[in-house]
Amino acid sequence: MSKLPIVTIPDKGLRDKTRPVTKFDADLQQLIDNMIETLSEANGVGLAAPQIGRPLKLAVIWTLPEEDDAGNELPDTRDLYVVINPEIFWASRETDKGIEGCLSIPGYLGEVERSVSIRVRGLDRHGRKFRRRFDDWDARIFQHEIDHLNGVLYIDKLTTPENIWTEEEFEAMRQEREKAKGQQAEHEPMVGD
């Protein structure tokens, strides 16, 4: 296996439509393994083939880990999906706003509204059909990666054009909110006061 270079904006290949995968040969398996290694090295949750300069309907996705009651990640609770020729065939009307980043847009985060639940069909790495429902953050990750396969980036779906920040700006905003919450809590009356 080997790590692949990740394409970043303004590379025009990120906007191209992809073509379906039709051959499930050794070359495809090697590409998938290299994408998984690249994703792990980049500490990301999803990587689509256009992000490594390949115009194929192929993505590798890690689901988020489960957490215990104290908010600690439980080991071995993440699932790795290799999705080929995926299609979202149902999306909930219920949506949620969330903060997204992208390995192809390093250093930035933006607010995007997406469906809370989706159903996806496609093929696995061996060409076997799969259908699966994804909810919450896992649904968001799948929508983000499938968008890549259609030449769409999260910056195209920002809730407003102003809702994009550098990672530093976002961290400063988050700290300000935490500080404001802490000050508000100090002034709230205690039960029994």
Buried (B, 14 or more C-beta within 10 A) or exposed (E): EEBBEBBBBEBEBBBEEBEEBEEBEEEBEEBBBBBBBBBBEBEBBBBBBBBBEBBBBBBBBBBBEEEEEEEEEEEEEEEEBBBBBBEBEEBBEEEBEBBBBBBBBEEBBBBBEBBBBBBBBBBEBEEEEBEBEBEEBBBBBBBBBBBBBEBBBBBEBBEEEEBBBEEEEBEEEEEEEEEEEEEEEEEEEEEEE
